[in-house]
Amino acid sequence: MAREVTIALVQLAPELNDPAANLRRIGDMVERICTTEKVDMIVFPELVTTGYECGLRFTDLAELVPGPTVQLLAKDAADFNVYLVFGMPTRAKVETVLYDSVVMVGPEGDLVGVYHKVHLRGEERIIFRAGYRFPIFETAFGLVGVLAGWDLAFPEAVRSLVLEGAELVVVAAAWEEEFKEMWQVLNRARALENSVVVAATNRVGEEPSYRFCGGSLIAGPYGELHTVIDEAAEGYALATVDLDVVREAREKLQLIQHREPAAYRAIVRKY
């Protein structure tokens, strides 16, 4: 029996520094999709609740998990029997420690897990603390890994998730127009080289110093595209993927089984 999963990718341009407005838009989009489509998971971009270029305002905008934002979106997930994945700034119990995080809530209204972005870039390194591990989330259809934006540029990130059992990797991104050519190439390469499904949502719109390129997509374990949003505009796209094809690809290509870890010692050496 096929393990089919229908995933919706939502491209939004969040209102900068306005979580209330963004949460209303997220809720409206969840309702719109779930009342017209049968979906298992909806993926929103990185820092979708606040916008990207908040600077020191992140100190006020970041929340504990669980907290008000997670509770609100968990209720939406329960109301529509769907998994929701979304990016938001979070804080540790130590008030001064902030993370660029991606949260998953489930159809039971539960917190499935939270991931703290490991590979910070540019001014993110001033505001946020880097995460240090790649957790695996258990869902009704299998094991899922979650990443944020620039993590995608590092092959070790997806490979680590796959070696822990992930068959689906979800990416919430705020990927810049400047690096648009990298976006699709990296997503398809990560899917192919790891025999995994990659579902990647990228935001759109402009902020004072950045323009974001959209192009949200789902790539399969042979590097094939299941859906892609070509335009840098708000909207959503969805596709149904069969996770049994992941197992088929891994048996056929043998990319995971034929690794030679003893030869890769340089990978873990600091540059």
Secondary structure as GFF3:
##gff-version 3
##sequence-region A 1 271
A	DSSP	beta_strand	4	11	.	.	.	ID=ss1
A	DSSP	alpha_helix	19	34	.	.	.	ID=ss2
A	DSSP	beta_strand	41	43	.	.	.	ID=ss3
A	DSSP	three_ten_helix	55	57	.	.	.	ID=ss4
A	DSSP	alpha_helix	58	61	.	.	.	ID=ss5
A	DSSP	alpha_helix	68	80	.	.	.	ID=ss6
A	DSSP	beta_strand	83	91	.	.	.	ID=ss7
A	DSSP	beta_strand	98	105	.	.	.	ID=ss8
A	DSSP	beta_strand	111	116	.	.	.	ID=ss9
A	DSSP	alpha_helix	124	127	.	.	.	ID=ss10
A	DSSP	beta_strand	136	139	.	.	.	ID=ss11
A	DSSP	beta_strand	142	148	.	.	.	ID=ss12
A	DSSP	three_ten_helix	149	153	.	.	.	ID=ss13
A	DSSP	alpha_helix	155	163	.	.	.	ID=ss14
A	DSSP	beta_strand	168	173	.	.	.	ID=ss15
A	DSSP	three_ten_helix	177	179	.	.	.	ID=ss16
A	DSSP	alpha_helix	180	194	.	.	.	ID=ss17
A	DSSP	beta_strand	197	202	.	.	.	ID=ss18
A	DSSP	beta_strand	204	207	.	.	.	ID=ss19
A	DSSP	beta_strand	210	213	.	.	.	ID=ss20
A	DSSP	beta_strand	217	219	.	.	.	ID=ss21
A	DSSP	beta_strand	225	228	.	.	.	ID=ss22
A	DSSP	beta_strand	235	242	.	.	.	ID=ss23
A	DSSP	alpha_helix	244	253	.	.	.	ID=ss24
A	DSSP	three_ten_helix	261	263	.	.	.	ID=ss25
A	DSSP	three_ten_helix	265	268	.	.	.	ID=ss26
###
